[in-house]
Amino acid sequence: MKLLICGDLCATNQSFDAFNATDEVRAFNDTLPIIRSADRAIVNLECALTDSENSIKKFGPNLKSPINTADTLKKAGFTDIMLSNNHVFDFGIEGLCDTVKELKRCGFYYTGIGDNYEDSRKNHTIELDGIRACIINVCEHEYTYATDKRCGARPFDEFETMDDIRKAKRVHDKVIVIYHGGKEYCKYPSPRLLKACREMVRCGADAVLCQHSHCIGTYELFEGGHILYGQGNFHFLSKEDADFWKEGLMVMLDVNKDSIDIDFIPVKETADGIRIATDEEKAIIFNEMNERAKSISDGSYKDKFNEFCQTINEEYMGVIGYTPSSLPKDYQHFAHFLDCEAHTDVLRELFKTWNETNR
């Protein structure tokens, strides 16, 4: 069974026309044969498909794509949509319902959302040629996640997600976790994220793929399980200057009863779509990944993560420095940082207690 897993996708101003015109060739170029070669082609839809203007309150952009995005993805050859991310609920219940309506209309399988928290914990089973594979799609706590009383994305829980993996492994040949989290723009995992991904492997995950960071991170084979700490963007065109924003990895998993083989296929931005990276570009991407992988094996990734956190120190100092006269929005910004795992990772790195130096 060949499963192609692609990272974050959102039709932006640069790619709006291609998706609105359902022009899959313009949008995906020479990636199309690879997409269509897989038994199942899976992508993370990191936006709502809606015409609604009723955006939710949040820090950060509210993302939506043309309704025709669903048709474009279908024409391209995608079969399954992942929805557990921090933007699928950007236009509230209305936007989420509109998104599901369009996916159903186009005949997609989808996973990563539910009517409430318990309902969101439904796993996604793919069965082919006698092989049963399970996809568990979770996201960190950033505005869109389901609660006990409201629909939304399937959130990661450091206890219950591990139990979900163990239970899934009992009735599936292979378990694949798609984790939407980690610090944006950071090419190294936080110590917490590394521990969480490794524990998911120990609990039965055969592959853990982290998305959301908008940059390619690093890879390790841990106790037989594949862990990718940052898949990079798949189709998320932007005027962002950083080169890392303009590239990502398609991940092809060759799933057998006894093993999963993994292959990384780098992609790059075009003016209004994406393309396969050239041999020279691939060499650069893989060389950089290999260098970062050394930091995982020797533990220096912790220093690299700390160095990254120091570059955003001022932003976090501003958020926690509210006073009794601060506006309610200031308190909400702090509450958001406290709620989301990626932000608390940074807070713990920047604001260490005396316990670090006590002797």
WOMO-V586636 format. One record per pair of residues at least 6 apart in sequence whose C-alpha atoms are under 8 Angstrom apart, sorted by the first residue. I is the first residue (numbers start at 1). J is the second residue. If there is no record, write none. Layout:
i->I j->J
i->I j->J
//
This chain:
i->1 j->39
i->1 j->128
i->1 j->129
i->1 j->131
i->1 j->254
i->1 j->255
i->1 j->256
i->2 j->38
i->2 j->39
i->2 j->40
i->2 j->252
i->2 j->253
i->2 j->254
i->2 j->255
i->3 j->38
i->3 j->39
i->3 j->40
i->3 j->41
i->3 j->42
i->3 j->252
i->3 j->253
i->3 j->254
i->3 j->255
i->4 j->35
i->4 j->38
i->4 j->39
i->4 j->40
i->4 j->41
i->4 j->42
i->4 j->250
i->4 j->251
i->4 j->252
i->4 j->253
i->5 j->41
i->5 j->42
i->5 j->43
i->5 j->250
i->5 j->251
i->5 j->252
i->5 j->253
i->6 j->41
i->6 j->42
i->6 j->43
i->6 j->44
i->6 j->234
i->6 j->249
i->6 j->250
i->6 j->251
i->7 j->43
i->7 j->44
i->7 j->211
i->7 j->231
i->7 j->232
i->7 j->233
i->7 j->234
i->7 j->235
i->7 j->248
i->7 j->249
i->7 j->250
i->8 j->43
i->8 j->44
i->8 j->45
i->8 j->46
i->8 j->211
i->8 j->212
i->8 j->214
i->8 j->232
i->8 j->233
i->8 j->234
i->8 j->235
i->8 j->236
i->9 j->43
i->9 j->44
i->9 j->45
i->9 j->46
i->9 j->47
i->9 j->233
i->9 j->234
i->9 j->235
i->9 j->236
i->10 j->45
i->10 j->46
i->10 j->47
i->10 j->63
i->10 j->64
i->10 j->65
i->10 j->235
i->10 j->236
i->10 j->237
i->11 j->19
i->11 j->64
i->11 j->65
i->11 j->66
i->11 j->69
i->11 j->235
i->11 j->236
i->11 j->237
i->12 j->65
i->12 j->236
i->12 j->237
i->12 j->238
i->13 j->237
i->13 j->238
i->14 j->237
i->14 j->238
i->14 j->271
i->14 j->272
i->15 j->27
i->15 j->237
i->15 j->272
i->15 j->273
i->16 j->65
i->16 j->66
i->18 j->24
i->18 j->26
i->18 j->27
i->18 j->272
i->18 j->273
i->19 j->27
i->19 j->66
i->19 j->68
i->19 j->69
i->19 j->72
i->20 j->66
i->20 j->67
i->20 j->68
i->20 j->69
i->21 j->68
i->22 j->68
i->22 j->69
i->22 j->71
i->22 j->72
i->22 j->75
i->23 j->72
i->24 j->72
i->24 j->73
i->24 j->75
i->24 j->76
i->25 j->32
i->25 j->76
i->26 j->272
i->26 j->273
i->27 j->272
i->27 j->273
i->27 j->274
i->28 j->76
i->28 j->273
i->28 j->274
i->28 j->275
i->29 j->273
i->29 j->274
i->29 j->275
i->30 j->275
i->30 j->276
i->31 j->274
i->31 j->275
i->31 j->276
i->32 j->76
i->32 j->77
i->35 j->41
i->35 j->76
i->35 j->77
i->35 j->78
i->36 j->76
i->36 j->77
i->36 j->78
i->38 j->252
i->40 j->78
i->40 j->79
i->40 j->80
i->41 j->77
i->41 j->78
i->41 j->79
i->41 j->80
i->42 j->78
i->42 j->79
i->42 j->80
i->42 j->81
i->42 j->82
i->43 j->78
i->43 j->80
i->43 j->81
i->43 j->82
i->44 j->81
i->44 j->82
i->44 j->83
i->44 j->84
i->44 j->85
i->45 j->81
i->45 j->82
i->45 j->83
i->45 j->88
i->46 j->63
i->46 j->83
i->46 j->85
i->46 j->86
i->46 j->87
i->46 j->88
i->47 j->62
i->47 j->63
i->47 j->64
i->47 j->65
i->47 j->87
i->47 j->88
i->47 j->89
i->47 j->90
i->48 j->63
i->48 j->64
i->48 j->65
i->48 j->87
i->48 j->88
i->48 j->89
i->48 j->90
i->48 j->91
i->48 j->95
i->48 j->96
i->48 j->98
i->48 j->99
i->49 j->64
i->49 j->65
i->49 j->66
i->49 j->67
i->49 j->69
i->49 j->70
i->49 j->95
i->49 j->96
i->49 j->98
i->49 j->99
i->49 j->102
i->50 j->64
i->50 j->65
i->50 j->66
i->50 j->67
i->50 j->91
i->50 j->95
i->50 j->98
i->50 j->99
i->51 j->66
i->51 j->67
i->51 j->95
i->52 j->91
i->52 j->94
i->52 j->95
i->53 j->91
i->54 j->91
i->54 j->92
i->55 j->62
i->55 j->90
i->55 j->91
i->55 j->92
i->56 j->62
i->56 j->89
i->56 j->90
i->56 j->91
i->56 j->92
i->58 j->143
i->59 j->333
i->62 j->87
i->62 j->90
i->62 j->91
i->63 j->87
i->63 j->88
i->63 j->90
i->64 j->90
i->64 j->91
i->67 j->102
i->70 j->102
i->70 j->103
i->70 j->106
i->71 j->106
i->74 j->106
i->74 j->108
i->79 j->108
i->79 j->109
i->80 j->108
i->80 j->109
i->80 j->110
i->80 j->111
i->81 j->108
i->81 j->109
i->81 j->110
i->81 j->111
i->82 j->110
i->82 j->111
i->82 j->112
i->82 j->137
i->83 j->110
i->83 j->111
i->83 j->112
i->83 j->113
i->83 j->137
i->83 j->153
i->84 j->111
i->84 j->112
i->84 j->113
i->84 j->137
i->84 j->138
i->84 j->139
i->84 j->145
i->84 j->153
i->84 j->154
i->84 j->155
i->84 j->180
i->85 j->138
i->85 j->139
i->85 j->140
i->85 j->144
i->85 j->145
i->85 j->153
i->85 j->180
i->85 j->212
i->86 j->139
i->86 j->140
i->86 j->141
i->86 j->142
i->86 j->143
i->86 j->144
i->86 j->145
i->86 j->153
i->86 j->180
i->87 j->144
i->88 j->95
i->88 j->96
i->88 j->144
i->88 j->152
i->88 j->153
i->89 j->95
i->89 j->96
i->89 j->143
i->89 j->144
i->89 j->145
i->89 j->152
i->89 j->153
i->90 j->144
i->93 j->151
i->96 j->152
i->103 j->109
i->103 j->110
i->110 j->124
i->111 j->122
i->111 j->123
i->111 j->124
i->111 j->137
i->112 j->120
i->112 j->121
i->112 j->122
i->112 j->136
i->112 j->137
i->112 j->138
i->112 j->153
i->112 j->154
i->113 j->119
i->113 j->120
i->113 j->121
i->113 j->146
i->113 j->151
i->113 j->152
i->113 j->153
i->113 j->154
i->114 j->120
i->114 j->121
i->114 j->122
i->114 j->146
i->114 j->151
i->114 j->152
i->114 j->153
i->114 j->154
i->115 j->146
i->115 j->150
i->115 j->151
i->115 j->152
i->116 j->146
i->116 j->147
i->116 j->148
i->116 j->149
i->116 j->150
i->116 j->151
i->116 j->152
i->117 j->145
i->117 j->146
i->117 j->147
i->117 j->148
i->117 j->149
i->117 j->150
i->117 j->151
i->117 j->152
i->117 j->154
i->117 j->155
i->118 j->148
i->120 j->146
i->120 j->151
i->120 j->152
i->120 j->153
i->120 j->154
i->121 j->154
i->121 j->164
i->123 j->134
i->123 j->135
i->123 j->136
i->123 j->137
i->123 j->168
i->124 j->134
i->124 j->135
i->124 j->136
i->125 j->132
i->125 j->133
i->125 j->134
i->125 j->135
i->126 j->132
i->126 j->133
i->126 j->134
i->126 j->135
i->127 j->133
i->131 j->172
i->131 j->173
i->131 j->256
i->131 j->257
i->132 j->172
i->132 j->173
i->132 j->174
i->133 j->172
i->133 j->173
i->133 j->174
i->133 j->175
i->133 j->176
i->133 j->255
i->134 j->168
i->134 j->172
i->134 j->174
i->134 j->175
i->134 j->176
i->135 j->175
i->135 j->176
i->135 j->177
i->135 j->178
i->136 j->165
i->136 j->175
i->136 j->176
i->136 j->177
i->136 j->178
i->137 j->154
i->137 j->177
i->137 j->178
i->137 j->179
i->137 j->180
i->138 j->153
i->138 j->154
i->138 j->155
i->138 j->156
i->138 j->177
i->138 j->178
i->138 j->179
i->138 j->180
i->139 j->145
i->139 j->153
i->139 j->154
i->139 j->155
i->139 j->156
i->139 j->179
i->139 j->180
i->139 j->181
i->140 j->155
i->140 j->156
i->140 j->179
i->140 j->180
i->140 j->181
i->140 j->340
i->140 j->341
i->140 j->342
i->141 j->155
i->141 j->156
i->141 j->339
i->141 j->340
i->141 j->341
i->142 j->336
i->142 j->339
i->142 j->340
i->144 j->152
i->144 j->153
i->145 j->151
i->145 j->152
i->145 j->153
i->145 j->154
i->145 j->155
i->146 j->152
i->146 j->153
i->146 j->154
i->146 j->155
i->156 j->179
i->158 j->196
i->162 j->199
i->162 j->200
i->162 j->203
i->163 j->203
i->165 j->175
i->165 j->200
i->165 j->203
i->165 j->204
i->165 j->205
i->166 j->203
i->166 j->204
i->168 j->175
i->169 j->175
i->169 j->204
i->169 j->205
i->173 j->257
i->173 j->258
i->174 j->205
i->174 j->206
i->174 j->255
i->174 j->257
i->175 j->204
i->175 j->205
i->175 j->206
i->175 j->207
i->176 j->205
i->176 j->206
i->176 j->207
i->176 j->208
i->176 j->209
i->177 j->205
i->177 j->207
i->177 j->208
i->177 j->209
i->178 j->208
i->178 j->209
i->178 j->210
i->178 j->211
i->179 j->208
i->179 j->209
i->179 j->210
i->179 j->211
i->180 j->210
i->180 j->211
i->180 j->212
i->181 j->210
i->181 j->211
i->181 j->212
i->181 j->213
i->181 j->341
i->181 j->342
i->182 j->189
i->182 j->190
i->182 j->193
i->182 j->210
i->182 j->211
i->182 j->212
i->182 j->213
i->182 j->230
i->182 j->341
i->182 j->342
i->183 j->189
i->183 j->190
i->183 j->212
i->183 j->213
i->183 j->342
i->183 j->343
i->184 j->212
i->184 j->213
i->184 j->214
i->184 j->215
i->185 j->213
i->185 j->214
i->185 j->215
i->186 j->213
i->186 j->215
i->186 j->217
i->186 j->305
i->186 j->308
i->187 j->213
i->187 j->215
i->187 j->216
i->187 j->217
i->187 j->218
i->187 j->229
i->187 j->230
i->188 j->217
i->188 j->218
i->188 j->229
i->188 j->292
i->188 j->301
i->188 j->304
i->188 j->305
i->189 j->217
i->189 j->229
i->189 j->301
i->189 j->305
i->190 j->302
i->190 j->305
i->190 j->345
i->191 j->302
i->192 j->345
i->197 j->208
i->197 j->227
i->198 j->222
i->198 j->227
i->200 j->208
i->201 j->207
i->201 j->208
i->201 j->222
i->201 j->223
i->201 j->225
i->202 j->223
i->205 j->225
i->206 j->224
i->206 j->225
i->206 j->226
i->206 j->260
i->207 j->225
i->207 j->226
i->207 j->227
i->208 j->225
i->208 j->226
i->208 j->227
i->208 j->228
i->209 j->226
i->209 j->227
i->209 j->228
i->209 j->229
i->209 j->230
i->209 j->231
i->210 j->227
i->210 j->228
i->210 j->229
i->210 j->230
i->210 j->231
i->211 j->229
i->211 j->230
i->211 j->231
i->211 j->232
i->212 j->230
i->212 j->231
i->212 j->232
i->212 j->233
i->213 j->230
i->213 j->231
i->213 j->232
i->214 j->230
i->214 j->231
i->214 j->232
i->214 j->233
i->214 j->244
i->214 j->245
i->214 j->248
i->215 j->230
i->215 j->231
i->215 j->232
i->215 j->233
i->215 j->244
i->215 j->245
i->215 j->247
i->215 j->248
i->216 j->229
i->216 j->230
i->216 j->231
i->216 j->232
i->216 j->233
i->216 j->244
i->216 j->247
i->216 j->248
i->216 j->249
i->216 j->289
i->217 j->228
i->217 j->229
i->217 j->230
i->217 j->231
i->217 j->232
i->217 j->289
i->217 j->292
i->218 j->228
i->218 j->229
i->218 j->230
i->218 j->289
i->218 j->290
i->218 j->292
i->218 j->293
i->219 j->226
i->219 j->227
i->219 j->228
i->219 j->229
i->219 j->289
i->219 j->293
i->220 j->226
i->220 j->227
i->220 j->228
i->220 j->293
i->220 j->296
i->221 j->227
i->226 j->262
i->231 j->248
i->231 j->249
i->231 j->250
i->232 j->244
i->232 j->245
i->232 j->247
i->232 j->248
i->232 j->249
i->233 j->245
i->233 j->246
i->233 j->247
i->233 j->248
i->233 j->249
i->234 j->247
i->234 j->248
i->234 j->249
i->234 j->250
i->234 j->267
i->234 j->274
i->235 j->269
i->235 j->273
i->235 j->274
i->237 j->246
i->237 j->269
i->237 j->272
i->237 j->273
i->238 j->245
i->238 j->246
i->246 j->268
i->246 j->269
i->247 j->266
i->247 j->267
i->247 j->268
i->247 j->269
i->248 j->266
i->248 j->267
i->248 j->268
i->249 j->264
i->249 j->265
i->249 j->266
i->249 j->267
i->250 j->264
i->250 j->265
i->250 j->266
i->250 j->267
i->251 j->262
i->251 j->263
i->251 j->264
i->251 j->265
i->252 j->262
i->252 j->263
i->252 j->264
i->252 j->265
i->253 j->260
i->253 j->261
i->253 j->262
i->253 j->263
i->254 j->260
i->254 j->261
i->254 j->262
i->255 j->261
i->265 j->276
i->266 j->276
i->266 j->277
i->266 j->282
i->266 j->285
i->267 j->274
i->267 j->275
i->267 j->276
i->267 j->277
i->268 j->274
i->268 j->275
i->268 j->276
i->268 j->277
i->269 j->275
i->292 j->301
i->295 j->301
i->306 j->349
i->306 j->350
i->309 j->346
i->309 j->349
i->309 j->350
i->310 j->350
i->313 j->350
i->316 j->347
i->319 j->330
i->319 j->333
i->319 j->334
i->320 j->334
i->322 j->330
i->322 j->331
i->337 j->343
i->337 j->344
i->338 j->344
//
